[in-house]
Amino acid sequence: MEFAGIDDKGLFFKELAEEVRQAAQEAFFDDRNLWTISRTAAYLGYSPRYFKRSIATLKGFPEPIVLPTAARGGDERYEPAAAEVGGAAV
């Protein structure tokens, strides 16, 4: 790609950086995947430890979906929409 000058190159990289940021944000908040404890905690603005001990245990917060794994018998995941509803009640 040719650039007429430094300003054009700078604008190109700013636009590219914005597109990458938007793509990363969309991937992070993808409703088609189940969220890990870390991802759910980050979305709600808490540390994973605080989320697991204090938020996820609140009455009315959606129960996690436990996926079978080789390690420790299961891995807790949350549906993004459920975290939004549960997080709003917090």
Rosetta constraint file for C-alpha pairs under 8 A:
AtomPair CA 3 CA 8 HARMONIC 5.89 0.50
AtomPair CA 3 CA 9 HARMONIC 5.95 0.50
AtomPair CA 4 CA 8 HARMONIC 6.37 0.50
AtomPair CA 5 CA 9 HARMONIC 6.63 0.50
AtomPair CA 6 CA 10 HARMONIC 6.11 0.50
AtomPair CA 7 CA 11 HARMONIC 6.15 0.50
AtomPair CA 8 CA 12 HARMONIC 6.11 0.50
AtomPair CA 9 CA 13 HARMONIC 6.28 0.50
AtomPair CA 10 CA 14 HARMONIC 6.17 0.50
AtomPair CA 11 CA 15 HARMONIC 6.15 0.50
AtomPair CA 12 CA 16 HARMONIC 6.08 0.50
AtomPair CA 13 CA 17 HARMONIC 5.93 0.50
AtomPair CA 14 CA 18 HARMONIC 6.20 0.50
AtomPair CA 15 CA 19 HARMONIC 6.25 0.50
AtomPair CA 16 CA 20 HARMONIC 6.21 0.50
AtomPair CA 17 CA 21 HARMONIC 6.10 0.50
AtomPair CA 18 CA 22 HARMONIC 6.16 0.50
AtomPair CA 19 CA 23 HARMONIC 6.13 0.50
AtomPair CA 20 CA 24 HARMONIC 6.08 0.50
AtomPair CA 21 CA 25 HARMONIC 6.12 0.50
AtomPair CA 22 CA 26 HARMONIC 6.09 0.50
AtomPair CA 23 CA 27 HARMONIC 6.13 0.50
AtomPair CA 24 CA 28 HARMONIC 6.08 0.50
AtomPair CA 25 CA 29 HARMONIC 6.20 0.50
AtomPair CA 26 CA 30 HARMONIC 5.93 0.50
AtomPair CA 28 CA 39 HARMONIC 7.95 0.50
AtomPair CA 29 CA 80 HARMONIC 7.52 0.50
AtomPair CA 30 CA 80 HARMONIC 7.78 0.50
AtomPair CA 31 CA 79 HARMONIC 7.50 0.50
AtomPair CA 31 CA 80 HARMONIC 5.71 0.50
AtomPair CA 31 CA 81 HARMONIC 7.15 0.50
AtomPair CA 33 CA 79 HARMONIC 7.34 0.50
AtomPair CA 33 CA 80 HARMONIC 7.76 0.50
AtomPair CA 34 CA 77 HARMONIC 5.63 0.50
AtomPair CA 34 CA 78 HARMONIC 5.43 0.50
AtomPair CA 34 CA 79 HARMONIC 5.00 0.50
AtomPair CA 34 CA 80 HARMONIC 6.64 0.50
AtomPair CA 35 CA 39 HARMONIC 5.64 0.50
AtomPair CA 35 CA 40 HARMONIC 5.87 0.50
AtomPair CA 35 CA 77 HARMONIC 5.26 0.50
AtomPair CA 35 CA 78 HARMONIC 5.02 0.50
AtomPair CA 35 CA 79 HARMONIC 6.15 0.50
AtomPair CA 35 CA 80 HARMONIC 6.42 0.50
AtomPair CA 36 CA 40 HARMONIC 6.14 0.50
AtomPair CA 36 CA 76 HARMONIC 6.68 0.50
AtomPair CA 36 CA 77 HARMONIC 4.85 0.50
AtomPair CA 36 CA 78 HARMONIC 6.49 0.50
AtomPair CA 37 CA 41 HARMONIC 5.95 0.50
AtomPair CA 37 CA 48 HARMONIC 6.07 0.50
AtomPair CA 37 CA 51 HARMONIC 7.61 0.50
AtomPair CA 37 CA 52 HARMONIC 7.11 0.50
AtomPair CA 37 CA 76 HARMONIC 6.96 0.50
AtomPair CA 37 CA 77 HARMONIC 6.44 0.50
AtomPair CA 37 CA 78 HARMONIC 7.38 0.50
AtomPair CA 38 CA 42 HARMONIC 6.09 0.50
AtomPair CA 38 CA 47 HARMONIC 7.44 0.50
AtomPair CA 38 CA 48 HARMONIC 5.01 0.50
AtomPair CA 39 CA 43 HARMONIC 6.21 0.50
AtomPair CA 40 CA 44 HARMONIC 6.31 0.50
AtomPair CA 40 CA 78 HARMONIC 7.12 0.50
AtomPair CA 40 CA 80 HARMONIC 7.52 0.50
AtomPair CA 40 CA 83 HARMONIC 6.74 0.50
AtomPair CA 41 CA 45 HARMONIC 5.96 0.50
AtomPair CA 41 CA 46 HARMONIC 4.93 0.50
AtomPair CA 41 CA 47 HARMONIC 5.81 0.50
AtomPair CA 41 CA 48 HARMONIC 5.27 0.50
AtomPair CA 41 CA 51 HARMONIC 5.61 0.50
AtomPair CA 42 CA 46 HARMONIC 5.79 0.50
AtomPair CA 42 CA 47 HARMONIC 6.75 0.50
AtomPair CA 42 CA 48 HARMONIC 7.48 0.50
AtomPair CA 44 CA 83 HARMONIC 7.97 0.50
AtomPair CA 44 CA 87 HARMONIC 6.32 0.50
AtomPair CA 46 CA 50 HARMONIC 6.32 0.50
AtomPair CA 46 CA 51 HARMONIC 5.86 0.50
AtomPair CA 47 CA 51 HARMONIC 6.03 0.50
AtomPair CA 48 CA 52 HARMONIC 6.06 0.50
AtomPair CA 49 CA 53 HARMONIC 6.18 0.50
AtomPair CA 50 CA 54 HARMONIC 5.55 0.50
AtomPair CA 50 CA 55 HARMONIC 6.99 0.50
AtomPair CA 51 CA 55 HARMONIC 4.71 0.50
AtomPair CA 51 CA 56 HARMONIC 5.87 0.50
AtomPair CA 52 CA 56 HARMONIC 5.22 0.50
AtomPair CA 52 CA 57 HARMONIC 7.04 0.50
AtomPair CA 53 CA 57 HARMONIC 6.39 0.50
AtomPair CA 54 CA 58 HARMONIC 6.65 0.50
AtomPair CA 55 CA 61 HARMONIC 7.46 0.50
AtomPair CA 55 CA 90 HARMONIC 7.49 0.50
AtomPair CA 56 CA 61 HARMONIC 6.03 0.50
AtomPair CA 56 CA 62 HARMONIC 7.55 0.50
AtomPair CA 56 CA 63 HARMONIC 7.63 0.50
AtomPair CA 57 CA 61 HARMONIC 6.93 0.50
AtomPair CA 60 CA 86 HARMONIC 7.09 0.50
AtomPair CA 61 CA 83 HARMONIC 7.88 0.50
AtomPair CA 61 CA 86 HARMONIC 4.85 0.50
AtomPair CA 61 CA 87 HARMONIC 7.69 0.50
AtomPair CA 62 CA 78 HARMONIC 7.85 0.50
AtomPair CA 62 CA 82 HARMONIC 6.14 0.50
AtomPair CA 62 CA 83 HARMONIC 7.19 0.50
AtomPair CA 62 CA 86 HARMONIC 6.28 0.50
AtomPair CA 63 CA 78 HARMONIC 7.63 0.50
AtomPair CA 64 CA 76 HARMONIC 5.49 0.50
AtomPair CA 64 CA 77 HARMONIC 5.32 0.50
AtomPair CA 64 CA 78 HARMONIC 5.11 0.50
AtomPair CA 64 CA 79 HARMONIC 7.95 0.50
AtomPair CA 65 CA 76 HARMONIC 5.55 0.50
AtomPair CA 65 CA 77 HARMONIC 5.04 0.50
AtomPair CA 65 CA 78 HARMONIC 6.02 0.50
AtomPair CA 65 CA 79 HARMONIC 7.98 0.50
AtomPair CA 66 CA 74 HARMONIC 5.58 0.50
AtomPair CA 66 CA 75 HARMONIC 5.26 0.50
AtomPair CA 66 CA 76 HARMONIC 4.46 0.50
AtomPair CA 66 CA 77 HARMONIC 6.18 0.50
AtomPair CA 67 CA 74 HARMONIC 5.20 0.50
AtomPair CA 67 CA 75 HARMONIC 5.07 0.50
AtomPair CA 67 CA 76 HARMONIC 6.35 0.50
AtomPair CA 67 CA 77 HARMONIC 7.26 0.50
AtomPair CA 68 CA 73 HARMONIC 5.92 0.50
AtomPair CA 68 CA 74 HARMONIC 4.41 0.50
AtomPair CA 68 CA 75 HARMONIC 6.46 0.50
AtomPair CA 69 CA 73 HARMONIC 5.66 0.50
AtomPair CA 69 CA 74 HARMONIC 4.97 0.50
AtomPair CA 69 CA 75 HARMONIC 6.43 0.50
AtomPair CA 70 CA 74 HARMONIC 7.51 0.50
AtomPair CA 78 CA 82 HARMONIC 6.96 0.50
AtomPair CA 78 CA 83 HARMONIC 6.66 0.50
AtomPair CA 79 CA 83 HARMONIC 6.35 0.50
AtomPair CA 80 CA 84 HARMONIC 6.36 0.50
AtomPair CA 81 CA 85 HARMONIC 6.39 0.50
AtomPair CA 82 CA 86 HARMONIC 5.92 0.50
AtomPair CA 83 CA 87 HARMONIC 5.53 0.50
AtomPair CA 84 CA 88 HARMONIC 6.05 0.50
AtomPair CA 85 CA 89 HARMONIC 6.66 0.50
AtomPair CA 86 CA 90 HARMONIC 6.71 0.50
